[in-house]
């Protein structure tokens, strides 16, 4: 059976203007402590179960079936009369004398059973009785206006209504008294149930009325509640006077929390301790004074607007405790029994643990502490989903009945964990430690405007999402109380989960979709509020969620434009055009085309403005063209995008070069830049290309670094790949030498630079290519060496297939000059001339150790055992230390000596004795350079570094197809082979005094520069220097004969 009791304050007590007598804590504590006996409610709704319902017979009608049917309801009305007032809206009544009940065995005992429940709920301590008064039938439209019972019946003090099974809608009972209003939705609990009936009862001096019936028939029996005529009749006014002080104090507290934001939650320690099972039942599990006080708070909660929870609170403290005097004895026993059997050791440990459990450890210094809710339930026993961080100062300040502001004062620890002091552990604190756990149970009073914040204090992100999921499911709960709580919690949790600095990085799409679905059907205002929160996010999941809502026509583009724009503009520029494509007008939504086009224009214009005012890259150039073509509006391109391209082209930036290349690609593929607009696109390309070439600063350009050794290209037959060591050495050298980019806008992709040559050839811009050639030849010597591998060598590599695809021979002079200039300056700027060799002379010298006599360095450990060891080490007279120690101490001494690496010390262990002896320290042998030492070392390092750079350069050149590179260097003849051989052997850079390799000129294969991995045979009787072995073998590996 379900019912709800929704209350609101209709009037304010005269006491509400008074101030506190002392202060909030003392007044509230006094008011609660003064409540000793049960205080009931002025009205209540409950249910009662029957084994079998009675058979009711009405004079003139006969037996009435359950549930009540329409035809029998009309028969009853025909035998009934309207209640006093003769209004057509009044219910129909049948006197008790016209009713007969069968099954009297159970029904006769029914009033006594109900009276016990009623007396307990209404706070009555004397016997009461219930006498049948009337049967009432409410048809559609019937109401019962507000009134109080004034029947002059001896001992009458209240009324009870018993609801018989009859499905209907409406007819809620509203009872008011002293500013409180209770609404009983009996229609949701009364239906076709065969064994359970609902009942409502209230005091006679309380006003009540029945709201209109909207469908069906409301069928009830009314009873007069009486006490013996000689006793004083109970009244609701007397009940209210018993908790006058409590009501006044709580009302003042609620008013203060709304204004001053102080004491937002109050704690009251319960008188008794309860088991987990009893505590989880809420009010039903409480007893004695705790039950009486919580019932009073529960009665006032709806009237004043606060909630009451029962909390099981645990405090943990870990710290230093005073020694119990048994640690030294335990240590002595351990030393004496070191060699005992394992069984004896286990027994000793068990006895020691039993002794420790009996000790009371006083904590001298607290090292760590925590405070947590172990359980939180409401008065109905429902477990509350919470994630509250408790603060001890707040708990101590707001606990109204705490002694000395300590809620745990006098509480004995429930559990204790003791760790004794071990002096041989350097990381142990300076004394024995213990951990204490304290438990106390208390009531928590929270104003309803603060409940959501109290239950979610400290929660955010994923934890808030998890709690939110539980409350979303409660939106469909049949209990209005549960639904109202969920509606209060959902906005707070949603904001904590999805907004703010601690919000989840991505939303849980399942939870968010479920929430929006539930709110859209039932709570449109909150739906728009949550949608607005999503619109402020910019993660991928939120983007997908809102776009799905847009596709299903649940939102328009204006409601989600902020999230869409933030997310799209936060993505890599290469992905933004594809995201914009998703907002192309859908079938049936042509009316929204203007809004969507405006949305896309806003994003493109925002990107254009960034390109105008900030550093730009090639990706920006490609992206801006791809985004502009989404609209398929060439006029918009010329009006908004073209001006920024002209600005950047006049600065010679790679952004403009990449943009015009992308523009030409779209134009030749039939996009909005092609077709009728192809001629305009070609004109724009030529004009912008001339601007770029004229203003591009070649010596300041930077290439993109490549991780692999092939410039990001699959090259067939690489016979001379650099080793992994060479590769890493090259990368480290570049990273340590290459300065950070001051202008990212000058970074260019080598392939794009090569493709520019191809596009110029396609558009017959020969004069422009000639201008580029002159700039490269003039500025090649100024190219930094660290830009060759990232820019100029890959550019040369990609230029060869570009020229071939355009039908341009590689023997064209201008391109041969470009290749020669790039490769020659690469070797000059990176490899450089080989340094000369300098030879040094050396001799060997032996010197005695600086440690004299028997004094040795000490160990670092500061324990008592190591202090004795250090005394021995510092002594200049003692040569040997021998002593018996337990195994643990021996191991500790050996570990300390090993960590100190003390020379001239021997340690031996025999039986239980450790022996440490001081032995002589041998002299130290050193090699001393007598002449040219520094120069020789510098020469060796420089020559070794030169060989490394030469190998790296050789590996870089080996990436080029040999036949094509020969054509670029000198043609397909002896001249081309000789130039390539000279370049691979570094002949120009080697020291002119050194002999050239004896293997003859370098020979190349038809596909690559590298060949055999075998080294040349050495000359008989002659040992080659190590560096000559390296260079000879390295260069010999690249040789082959070509016939």
KADANOR-V522719 format. One record per pair of residues at least 6 apart in sequence whose ideal C-beta (glycine too) atoms are under 7 Angstrom apart, sorted by the first residue. I is the first residue (numbers start at 1). J is the second residue. Records with the same first field share a line. If there is no record, write none. Layout:
I = J  J
//
This chain:
1 = 47  189  196  198
2 = 188  189  478  479
3 = 45  184  185  186  189
4 = 185  479  480  481
5 = 45  182  183  184  302
6 = 183  480
7 = 180  181  182  302  303
8 = 181
9 = 179  303
10 = 176  179  181
11 = 179
12 = 179
13 = 179  247  248
15 = 244  248
16 = 248  251
18 = 248
20 = 27  252
21 = 27
24 = 253  263
25 = 400
27 = 249
28 = 249  266  400
29 = 400  401
31 = 245  246  249
32 = 246  268  293
35 = 292  293  296
36 = 289  292
37 = 292
38 = 123  292  295
39 = 123  239  242  243  295  296
40 = 121  122  123  124  239
41 = 121  122  299
42 = 177  202  203  206  236  239
43 = 175  182  202  206
44 = 121  122  201
45 = 184  186  198  200
46 = 117  121  199
47 = 189  196  197  198
48 = 114  197  199
49 = 195  196
50 = 106  195  197
51 = 106
52 = 103  106
53 = 66  194  195
54 = 101  102  103  107
55 = 63  102  103
56 = 64  99  101
57 = 63  100
58 = 64  76  79  94  98  99
59 = 98
60 = 79
61 = 75  76  79
64 = 72
65 = 72
66 = 164  165
67 = 165  166  167  192
68 = 164  165  166  217  219
73 = 137  217
76 = 94  137
77 = 92  137  139
79 = 94
80 = 92  93  94  137
81 = 92  93
82 = 90  92
83 = 90  91  93
89 = 141  142  143
90 = 142
91 = 136  137  138  142  144
92 = 136  137
93 = 134  135  136
94 = 134  135
95 = 134
96 = 132  133  134
99 = 135
101 = 107
111 = 129  130
114 = 130  199
115 = 128  129  130
118 = 128  160  201  225
119 = 128
123 = 239
124 = 234
126 = 227  231
128 = 225  226  227
129 = 226
130 = 160  223  225
131 = 223  224  226
132 = 221  223
133 = 222  223  224
134 = 222
135 = 221
136 = 220  222
137 = 217  219
138 = 171  210  213  217  218
139 = 213  217
140 = 213  214  215
141 = 212  213
142 = 212  213
143 = 210  211  212
144 = 209  210
145 = 209
146 = 207  208  209
147 = 207
148 = 204  205  206  207
149 = 159  204
153 = 224  226
154 = 229
155 = 226  227  228  229  233
156 = 204  224  225  226
157 = 203  204  225  226  227  233  234  235
158 = 201  202  203  204  225
159 = 201  202  204  222  224  225
160 = 199  201  223  225
161 = 199  200  220  222
162 = 197  199  220  221  223
163 = 186  190  197  198  199  220
164 = 197  219  220  221
165 = 190  191  192  193
166 = 190  216  217  218  219
167 = 191  192  216
168 = 187  213  215  216  217  218
169 = 187  214  215  216
170 = 187  211  212  213  214
171 = 186  187  210  211  213  218
172 = 183  184  185  186  187  211
173 = 184  186  200  208  210
174 = 181  183  208  209  211
175 = 182  202  206  208
176 = 206  207
177 = 206  207  236
178 = 240
179 = 303
180 = 303
184 = 200
186 = 198  200
189 = 198
190 = 198
201 = 225
202 = 208
203 = 235  236
205 = 235  236  237
206 = 236
227 = 233
243 = 296  300
246 = 296  300
247 = 300
250 = 300  304
251 = 304
253 = 263
254 = 304  305  306  447
256 = 262  263
257 = 263  264  447  450
258 = 449
263 = 398
264 = 447  450
265 = 398  444  445  446  450  454
266 = 398  400  445
267 = 395  398  399  407  442  444
268 = 400  401  442  443
269 = 399  401  402  407  440  442
270 = 290  441  442  443
271 = 289  290
272 = 287  288  290
273 = 441
274 = 285  441
278 = 285
279 = 285  310  312  375  441
280 = 375  377  381
281 = 381
282 = 310  377  378  379  380  381
283 = 291  294  295  298  379
284 = 381
286 = 294
294 = 308  379  443
297 = 308  445
298 = 308  379
301 = 307  308
305 = 447  448
306 = 445  446  447  448
307 = 446  448  451
308 = 379  443  445
309 = 376  377  378  384  444  446
310 = 377  443
311 = 373  376  442  444
312 = 374  375  439  441
313 = 371  373  374  440  442
314 = 372  374  437  438  439
315 = 369  371  408  438
316 = 369  370  435  437
317 = 363  366  369  436
318 = 367  368  433  435
319 = 363  365  366  367  433
320 = 364  365  367  429  431  433
321 = 361  362  363  364  432  433  434
322 = 362  364
323 = 421  431  432
324 = 359
326 = 355
327 = 420  421  432
330 = 352
335 = 886
337 = 344
338 = 886  887
356 = 418
361 = 416  418  434
363 = 434  436
371 = 390  392  395
372 = 390
373 = 386  388  390
376 = 384  386
377 = 383  384
378 = 384
384 = 455
385 = 467  470
386 = 455
387 = 456  458  459  463  467
388 = 454  455  457  458
389 = 457  458
395 = 407
396 = 402  405  406  407
397 = 405
399 = 407
402 = 409
403 = 409  410
407 = 440
408 = 438  440
411 = 438  440
413 = 436  437  438
414 = 437  438  439
415 = 437
416 = 434  436
417 = 434  435
418 = 432  434
419 = 432  433
420 = 432
421 = 428  431  432
422 = 428
423 = 863  864
424 = 863  892
426 = 861
446 = 454
451 = 488
452 = 488  489  492
453 = 492
455 = 489
456 = 464  467  492  493  496
459 = 467  496
460 = 496  497  500  502  503
461 = 497  502  503  504
462 = 504
464 = 493  496  497
465 = 497  504  508  511
467 = 493
468 = 490  493  494  497  511
469 = 511
471 = 486  489  490  493
472 = 490  511  514  515  518
474 = 482  483  486
475 = 483  486  518  522
477 = 483
491 = 526  529
494 = 530  533
495 = 533
497 = 503  504
498 = 504  507  533  534  537
499 = 533  536
505 = 539
506 = 539  540  541
507 = 539  541  542
509 = 541  545
512 = 545
513 = 545
515 = 530
516 = 527  530
519 = 526  527  530
520 = 527  554
531 = 555  559
534 = 542  546  563
535 = 559  560  562  563
536 = 562
537 = 563
538 = 563  566  567  570
540 = 567
542 = 563
543 = 563  564  567
546 = 555  560  563  564
547 = 582
549 = 555
550 = 557  560
551 = 586
557 = 592  595  596  599
558 = 595
561 = 599
565 = 602  603
568 = 576  579  580  603
569 = 603  606
571 = 579
573 = 619  620  623
574 = 619  622  623
576 = 623  627
577 = 623  626  627  630
580 = 600  603  627  630
581 = 630
583 = 596  599  600
585 = 592  593  596
597 = 631
600 = 630  631
601 = 631  636
604 = 627  628  640
605 = 640
607 = 624  627
608 = 624  640  641  644
611 = 620  624  644
612 = 644  647
615 = 743  744  745
616 = 648  653  655  745
617 = 655  744  745  747
618 = 654  655  658  748  749  752
620 = 655
621 = 655  656  658  659  662
622 = 658  659  662
624 = 641  659
625 = 659  662  663  666
626 = 662
628 = 637  641
629 = 666  671  672  673
632 = 672
633 = 672
634 = 672  673  677
642 = 684
645 = 656  659  688
646 = 688
648 = 655  656
649 = 656  688  691  692
650 = 691  695
651 = 695
652 = 692  695  696  697
653 = 745
654 = 746  747  748
655 = 745
656 = 688  692
657 = 692  752  756
658 = 752
660 = 685  688  689
661 = 752  755  756  759
663 = 673  681  684  685
664 = 685  759
666 = 673  674
667 = 673  674  678  681
668 = 674
673 = 681
674 = 681
682 = 763
685 = 763
686 = 763  765
689 = 760  765  768
690 = 768
693 = 768  771  772
698 = 775  776  779
699 = 779  782  783
700 = 746
701 = 746  748  791
702 = 741  746  747  787  791
703 = 748  750  787  790  791  794
704 = 747  749  790
705 = 790
706 = 712  790
709 = 721  722  727
710 = 959
711 = 794  797
713 = 797
715 = 959
717 = 1007  1008
718 = 958  959  1008
719 = 958  1008  1010  1011
720 = 954  955  958  1009  1010  1037  1038
721 = 955
722 = 952  955
726 = 951  952  955
729 = 948
730 = 952
734 = 786
737 = 786
738 = 786
741 = 747
748 = 791
750 = 791  794  795  798
751 = 798
753 = 795
754 = 795  798  799  802
755 = 802
757 = 769  799  802
758 = 802  805  806
760 = 768  769
761 = 806  808
770 = 814
773 = 814  817  818
776 = 818  821
777 = 817  821
780 = 821  822  825
781 = 825
783 = 792  825  829
785 = 829  830
788 = 826  830
789 = 956
792 = 822
793 = 826  956
796 = 819  822
797 = 959  960
800 = 810  964
803 = 810  815
810 = 964  967  968
811 = 967  971
815 = 968
816 = 968  969
819 = 968  969
820 = 969
823 = 983
827 = 953  983  986  989
830 = 949  953
831 = 949  950  953  986  989
832 = 989
833 = 989
834 = 943  946  989  990  991
835 = 939  942  943  946
836 = 939  991
837 = 939  943
838 = 932  935  936  939
839 = 932  936
840 = 929  931  932  933  936
841 = 930  931
842 = 927  928  929  930
843 = 928  930
844 = 925  927
845 = 926  928
846 = 923  924  925
847 = 923  924  926
848 = 923
849 = 921  923  924
851 = 903  904  921
853 = 876
854 = 875  876  877  878  879  918
855 = 874  876
856 = 873  902  904  905  918
857 = 873  900  902
858 = 870  873  874
859 = 866  869  870  896  897  900
860 = 900
861 = 896
865 = 889  892  893
866 = 896
869 = 893  896
872 = 878  881  916
879 = 917  918
880 = 915  917
881 = 916
882 = 913  915
883 = 913  914
884 = 912  913
885 = 914
890 = 909  914
893 = 914
894 = 907
897 = 905  907
903 = 921
904 = 918  919  920  921
905 = 916  918
906 = 917  919
907 = 914  916
908 = 915
943 = 1027
944 = 1027
947 = 1027  1030  1031
950 = 986  1031
951 = 1034
954 = 984  1034  1038
957 = 983  984  1009
958 = 1008  1009  1010
961 = 1007  1008
962 = 1004  1005  1006  1007  1008  1009
963 = 1006
965 = 980
966 = 972  976  977  980
967 = 976
969 = 976  979  980
970 = 976  979
977 = 1004  1042
980 = 1004
981 = 1001  1002
982 = 988
984 = 1002  1009  1038
985 = 1002  1035
987 = 996
997 = 1032  1035
999 = 1016  1036  1039
1002 = 1038  1039
1003 = 1039  1040  1041  1042
1004 = 1040  1042
1005 = 1011  1040
1009 = 1038
1010 = 1037  1038
1011 = 1038  1039  1040
1012 = 1037
1013 = 1037
1015 = 1033  1036
1016 = 1032  1036
1018 = 1024
1024 = 1032
//
